[in-house]
Amino acid sequence: MDLQLKSKTAFISGSTQGIGFAIAKQLLNEGTKVIINGRTQEKVDLAIQSLIKAIPDADISGIATDFTDTAAVSKLLAELPHIDILINNVGIFELRPFVEIEDEDWSKIFEINVLSGIRLSRSLLPKMLEKRWGRIIFISSESAINIPENMIHYGMTKAAMLAVSNGLSKLTKNTEVTVNTILGGPTYSDGVAGTITQIASAQNQDIAQVKNYIMNNFNPSSLLQRFIEPSEIANLAAYLSSPLSIATNGSALRADGGVLNTIV
């Protein structure tokens, strides 16, 4: 299927690894011009090298930005060309008991996970509306619906992304601009892989055993019965970026492996 993305330019926040990197690779395979983003220039450069190695004719560039630094975000926005496709993916997570989450922790995770998408969308959406074509996609999580008891602050940010995305979609009436959210499930991203490797090493267990234990004990409702691969989230993101997805707007689409028991 031709997703008709060869003339489009995409910016993906938090895309030097994990889901963001997978989305960048998928869009590049479709012929999209992609601008990736990471917190440091070193990470951006390494990601670009990896993508060019996989896709030699890729039209790829990158900008390093720390989304906790408002001056850096302003600089990023000034450097961006017209963006047809905005993927709000940057985010952090951590396991933390509720009573140990300080005010500073709430502020930091909201700043990165939510305000990043708000600032990018506020800057880029008006031009999309002017041209009457564009795509904004928020990469949220099933944790927005099923808030984890040991990551309540993370779940809060993912729920906030749903609210922002839904509200923005109402600004796109009578245009070919769409705003949607992807509710990802337990995904074997680089961050998750690193955490599982640490657990396996500390407990002297095989990584596969730890992965199975986590899925069976913390995600028993999963119909997939395994971690989702980042590329499997990227497949949906690529479709939503396409002109073919025009009838999908203001939606929260599940790519959760069947973890959620509720209808979204």
N, C-alpha and C positions, 0 to 999 in steps of 0.2 A: 504493500500500500504506500503510495506517495503522500506524505503528510503536507506537502506544499509549503515547506519551510525554507526553501533555498534563498529566498530574498529577505529573510528576517534576521534581526539582530537580538540576541538574548543576553541578559545579565543575570547571573546566579550568585546570590550571596552565600558565603560559606561553602565553597565548591572545590576545595583542594583535596577533599577526601569524602568518603561515605556517599550518602544519597546525592548530595550536590554534585560531586564528581561524576557519578553515574549519569545524572541528568545531562551534564555538560557533554559527556561522551555520546549519549544517545542523540542529542540535538546536533552535534557535529557530524554524526553519521548521516543525518538528514540534510546536511548541507547548510545548516544555520551558522551564522557568524556568532561566536560565543565569547563573552567576556567573563572570566571566572574571578573569584575573589577569595582571599584568605587573610588571616590576621597578620602574617609576615610575608615579606617579599620572597624569602627563601622558600616558603611553602608554595607560593604562587608559581615561582619559577620551576620548581620540581614537578608540580602538577602539569604545567604547560609542556614540559619535556616529555612526560609520560603520555599525554594526549597526542602530541605530535608523533611520537613513536608508534602509537596504535593507529592513528589516522594521519598519514603523512601530508595530505592536502588540506588539513584542518585550518580554518580561519579562526585562530584562537589568540586571545590576549588576556591580560590579567591586571588587576589592581589590588594592592594590599590595603586593607582597612581594618582598624580595630573599632568595632561598633560600640564600644564603651566610651569612645573619644569623639565628642560632638564635632570638634574641629576637623578630625580626620574624615568623618562622614560628610561634612560640608565640602571638603576637598574632593571626595569621591564623586559627589553629585555634580560638582562643577566640571569634572573630567569626563563624565559619561556622555557619549553621543546619544542620538535618538534611539531609544530602546523599544522594540516591538513586544518583547516577551520578558517579563520580570518574574523571576522565581525567588520568592522570599523563603530561603532555606536555613540561613545561619541560625544556630541555636546551641545552647549548652544544656546539660542535665547533670544531676548528681543525686545520689541516694542520701537522704538526710531526714532523721526524725523531726516531726513538726515542731516540737518544743525547742529544737536546736537551730532552727532556721531564723537567723537574726534579720533585722530590718535591712541591713546592707545586702544580705543574700537575696531577699525579695526584690530589692531595687535593681541589683545587677542582672538577675535572670530576666526581669521584665524589660530592662534596657536592651539586652541583646536579642531576646526571643521575640519581643513584641514591637518595641519602638523602632527597631531596625526596619521592619516591614512597613511601619507607618511612615517613617521618614522617606524611604525609597518610593513608596506608592504616592505620597503627597507630591513628590517632585516629578515623577514620571507619568502618572495617570493623566494630568491635564493635556499633555502633548498627544497621548493616545486618543483621548476624546476629541481633540482637535482634528486629528487624522482619521478619526472614526474607526480605527482598528488597533487592537492591542490585546495582550493577555497578561493577567496577573494571577499568579498561583502561589498560595501559601502552603508550605509543607508543615502540616500539623501532625497530630498523632491520635490514636485511639484513646490516649491518656486524657484527651480533652473531654471525652465522654465518661470514661471509666477512670476517675482520678486515682492514681496510686497513693496508697497511704504513706509510703516512704518517699514520695516525690510530689507532695501537694503543691509546692511552688511551681514545679515544672508543669504539672497538669493545669494549673491556673493560667499559665502563659499560653498553653495550647488551646484552651477554651477561649481566651481573649482573641487569638488569631481567627477563630471561627466568627466571632462577633464583628471584627474589623472587616474581614473578607465579605461577609454577608451585607454589611452596610455599604461598602464600596460598590458592590454589584448594582445597587439601586441607583447609582449615579450614571450607569452605562446605558440607560434606556434609549432605544432607537439608534444604537450604534453597533458596530461589530467588535466592541471591546467586551471582554468577559473577565470576571473575577471569580475564582473557585479555590477550594481548599481540598487538599488530599489528607485523609486520615490514615496515616501509615500505621502498621502494626509492629510487633517486635522485629526489628531489622538488624541484621548482622553487619552493622557499620563498623568503621575503624575504631570508634570510641567504645562500642560494645565489645568488639573483639578484644581490645586491650584489657578491658575489665575482666572478661571471662578468662583470658590468659593468666592474669594475676591471681584470680581465684583458684584456677586449676593448679598453678604452681604452688600456692600457699597450702593447698590441701593435698598436694601430691596426687592429683587426679588427671585423667586424660581430658583434653579440651572437649571432645565429643560427649563425654559423660556429663560434664558440667552444663553443656548446652542442652542436653536432653533433660537434665534435672530441672533447669530453669524453666524450660517450656512446659514440662509436666506439672510442676508445682506452682508456677506463677502465671502461667497462661494455659490452664487446662481446657479452656473453651475453644482454643485454636482449632480450626478445621484443617489448617495446613499441617499442623503438628511439627513444625520446624520454624526456624528463623527465616524471615523474608530476606531475599538478597536485594541490595540497593538497586540493581538493574531492574528488578521487578516493580519498584516504585517509579523508576525512571520511565518505564514504558507508558505508564498512565500520564505522567507529566508531559511526555512528548506529544501524546494525543491531545491533551488539553491545550497545548501550545499551538496546535494546528488550526488552520481555517476550517477543517472538517468538524471541529467541536463547537461550532457557533451556537448550537441549540442548548449547550450546557453552560449555564451562567447562574451565579449565586448559589452554587451547590457545594455540598461537602461529600466528596466521593471516597468510599472506603477502599483501601488497599491494605487491609488489616489481617488477612489470612483467616478471617472468620472469628477473630477474638471477641468482637462485640456481639452481644446478644440482642441489642436494641436495634430498631430500624432508624437510620439517620436519613 
